[in-house]
Each structure stands twice: as C-alpha cells, then as structure tokens.
Amino acid sequence: MIEINNHDTRQAHYAAENTLQKIRNDMTSFGRTLDGENLKNVYSTHVNYEATKIGMGSTADGMKLLGAEIEDLYISLLKIKLRYQNL
C-alpha cells in the first residue's frame, strides 16, 4: 500500500514539475518570471490537480478499507484460534 502511494506521489510531483517548467518557459518568453510564493502556490496547485487526476484520494481510501478488512479478518482468525484452543 505504501509503495502504491509513493508511486502515485512521485507521479503527481513529476507531472507538476513538468507543467511548472512549461509555465516558467512560457512566462520567460514574455519577459516575466515566476518565483517565491507564487512559484510555490502554482506548484502546489498542480501537484493537487495531478493527484486528483490520477485518483490518489480513491486509492488511499481503498487502501484504508482494505487495511480495515484485513484487520477484521485477523481478529476473526484469532477468535477462532482461541475457541479451538479452549476445546
């Protein structure tokens, strides 16, 4: 689950970096710059956009549900084990 999340995170950041570079190149061609707080905000916005686009929220929710199901199964198995030990 962590690997999937890390992969999605890298993918979102990589896409945002590419978009940011294109924006900076376009702005430079018009004699403008993007730096400081504006650069940070544009980057953050694009990371969030890319994360939404690839469905990171849904993946994270799915992983949480899977984790809860595994936990429930583990607890059920422990109860069965205890029941058979007491026989």
Phi and psi in degrees as GROMACS dihedral restraints (atoms count N, CA, C in turn):
[ dihedral_restraints ]
;  ai    aj    ak    al  type     phi  dphi    fc
    3     4     5     6     1   -66.0    20    10
    4     5     6     7     1   -40.1    20    10
    6     7     8     9     1   -60.4    20    10
    7     8     9    10     1   -43.3    20    10
    9    10    11    12     1   -61.6    20    10
   10    11    12    13     1   -46.3    20    10
   12    13    14    15     1   -62.6    20    10
   13    14    15    16     1   -43.7    20    10
   15    16    17    18     1   -63.0    20    10
   16    17    18    19     1   -41.2    20    10
   18    19    20    21     1   -61.9    20    10
   19    20    21    22     1   -47.0    20    10
   21    22    23    24     1   -62.4    20    10
   22    23    24    25     1   -39.8    20    10
   24    25    26    27     1   -63.0    20    10
   25    26    27    28     1   -46.5    20    10
   27    28    29    30     1   -61.1    20    10
   28    29    30    31     1   -41.5    20    10
   30    31    32    33     1   -62.8    20    10
   31    32    33    34     1   -44.0    20    10
   33    34    35    36     1   -64.1    20    10
   34    35    36    37     1   -43.5    20    10
   36    37    38    39     1   -67.6    20    10
   37    38    39    40     1   -40.8    20    10
   39    40    41    42     1   -62.0    20    10
   40    41    42    43     1   -46.7    20    10
   42    43    44    45     1   -62.9    20    10
   43    44    45    46     1   -41.2    20    10
   45    46    47    48     1   -65.5    20    10
   46    47    48    49     1   -39.1    20    10
   48    49    50    51     1   -63.0    20    10
   49    50    51    52     1   -42.6    20    10
   51    52    53    54     1   -62.7    20    10
   52    53    54    55     1   -45.1    20    10
   54    55    56    57     1   -62.8    20    10
   55    56    57    58     1   -43.7    20    10
   57    58    59    60     1   -61.4    20    10
   58    59    60    61     1   -40.9    20    10
   60    61    62    63     1   -63.7    20    10
   61    62    63    64     1   -40.7    20    10
   63    64    65    66     1   -63.1    20    10
   64    65    66    67     1   -42.9    20    10
   66    67    68    69     1   -62.2    20    10
   67    68    69    70     1   -45.5    20    10
   69    70    71    72     1   -63.0    20    10
   70    71    72    73     1   -40.4    20    10
   72    73    74    75     1   -63.0    20    10
   73    74    75    76     1   -44.6    20    10
   75    76    77    78     1   -61.7    20    10
   76    77    78    79     1   -44.0    20    10
   78    79    80    81     1   -65.3    20    10
   79    80    81    82     1   -39.6    20    10
   81    82    83    84     1   -62.4    20    10
   82    83    84    85     1   -38.1    20    10
   84    85    86    87     1   -64.9    20    10
   85    86    87    88     1   -21.1    20    10
   87    88    89    90     1   -99.9    20    10
   88    89    90    91     1     9.1    20    10
   90    91    92    93     1    76.6    20    10
   91    92    93    94     1    21.8    20    10
   93    94    95    96     1  -115.2    20    10
   94    95    96    97     1   161.8    20    10
   96    97    98    99     1  -127.8    20    10
   97    98    99   100     1   159.2    20    10
   99   100   101   102     1  -128.6    20    10
  100   101   102   103     1   112.9    20    10
  102   103   104   105     1  -148.2    20    10
  103   104   105   106     1   176.0    20    10
  105   106   107   108     1    60.3    20    10
  106   107   108   109     1  -135.3    20    10
  108   109   110   111     1   -63.5    20    10
  109   110   111   112     1   -36.7    20    10
  111   112   113   114     1   -63.1    20    10
  112   113   114   115     1   -41.7    20    10
  114   115   116   117     1   -61.8    20    10
  115   116   117   118     1   -45.5    20    10
  117   118   119   120     1   -61.4    20    10
  118   119   120   121     1   -43.3    20    10
  120   121   122   123     1   -66.7    20    10
  121   122   123   124     1   -42.2    20    10
  123   124   125   126     1   -64.1    20    10
  124   125   126   127     1   -44.1    20    10
  126   127   128   129     1   -61.2    20    10
  127   128   129   130     1   -48.6    20    10
  129   130   131   132     1   -59.5    20    10
  130   131   132   133     1   -42.8    20    10
  132   133   134   135     1   -61.0    20    10
  133   134   135   136     1   -42.9    20    10
  135   136   137   138     1   -72.8    20    10
  136   137   138   139     1   -34.0    20    10
  138   139   140   141     1   -61.9    20    10
  139   140   141   142     1   -46.7    20    10
  141   142   143   144     1   -62.6    20    10
  142   143   144   145     1   -40.6    20    10
  144   145   146   147     1   -62.1    20    10
  145   146   147   148     1   -47.0    20    10
  147   148   149   150     1   -65.2    20    10
  148   149   150   151     1   -38.9    20    10
  150   151   152   153     1   -62.8    20    10
  151   152   153   154     1   -41.0    20    10
  153   154   155   156     1   -66.2    20    10
  154   155   156   157     1   -41.9    20    10
  156   157   158   159     1   -61.1    20    10
  157   158   159   160     1   -39.1    20    10
  159   160   161   162     1   -89.1    20    10
  160   161   162   163     1     0.0    20    10
  162   163   164   165     1    78.3    20    10
  163   164   165   166     1    33.1    20    10
  165   166   167   168     1   -58.9    20    10
  166   167   168   169     1   -38.2    20    10
  168   169   170   171     1   -61.4    20    10
  169   170   171   172     1   -42.7    20    10
  171   172   173   174     1   -66.6    20    10
  172   173   174   175     1   -39.4    20    10
  174   175   176   177     1   -63.3    20    10
  175   176   177   178     1   -45.0    20    10
  177   178   179   180     1   -62.7    20    10
  178   179   180   181     1   -43.3    20    10
  180   181   182   183     1   -62.5    20    10
  181   182   183   184     1   -42.0    20    10
  183   184   185   186     1   -62.5    20    10
  184   185   186   187     1   -40.3    20    10
  186   187   188   189     1   -65.8    20    10
  187   188   189   190     1   -38.7    20    10
  189   190   191   192     1   -63.5    20    10
  190   191   192   193     1   -43.6    20    10
  192   193   194   195     1   -64.2    20    10
  193   194   195   196     1   -41.6    20    10
  195   196   197   198     1   -62.8    20    10
  196   197   198   199     1   -42.7    20    10
  198   199   200   201     1   -60.1    20    10
  199   200   201   202     1   -41.2    20    10
  201   202   203   204     1   -65.9    20    10
  202   203   204   205     1   -39.8    20    10
  204   205   206   207     1   -64.9    20    10
  205   206   207   208     1   -41.4    20    10
  207   208   209   210     1   -63.6    20    10
  208   209   210   211     1   -41.2    20    10
  210   211   212   213     1   -62.2    20    10
  211   212   213   214     1   -44.4    20    10
  213   214   215   216     1   -61.2    20    10
  214   215   216   217     1   -42.5    20    10
  216   217   218   219     1   -63.7    20    10
  217   218   219   220     1   -42.9    20    10
  219   220   221   222     1   -61.3    20    10
  220   221   222   223     1   -44.8    20    10
  222   223   224   225     1   -63.0    20    10
  223   224   225   226     1   -41.8    20    10
  225   226   227   228     1   -62.3    20    10
  226   227   228   229     1   -41.9    20    10
  228   229   230   231     1   -65.7    20    10
  229   230   231   232     1   -38.3    20    10
  231   232   233   234     1   -64.0    20    10
  232   233   234   235     1   -39.6    20    10
  234   235   236   237     1   -64.0    20    10
  235   236   237   238     1   -41.7    20    10
  237   238   239   240     1   -63.8    20    10
  238   239   240   241     1   -42.9    20    10
  240   241   242   243     1   -59.9    20    10
  241   242   243   244     1   -46.3    20    10
  243   244   245   246     1   -62.8    20    10
  244   245   246   247     1   -39.3    20    10
  246   247   248   249     1   -61.5    20    10
  247   248   249   250     1   -43.8    20    10
  249   250   251   252     1   -73.4    20    10
  250   251   252   253     1   -28.4    20    10
  252   253   254   255     1   -70.4    20    10
  253   254   255   256     1   -28.7    20    10
  255   256   257   258     1   -85.1    20    10
  256   257   258   259     1    -2.4    20    10
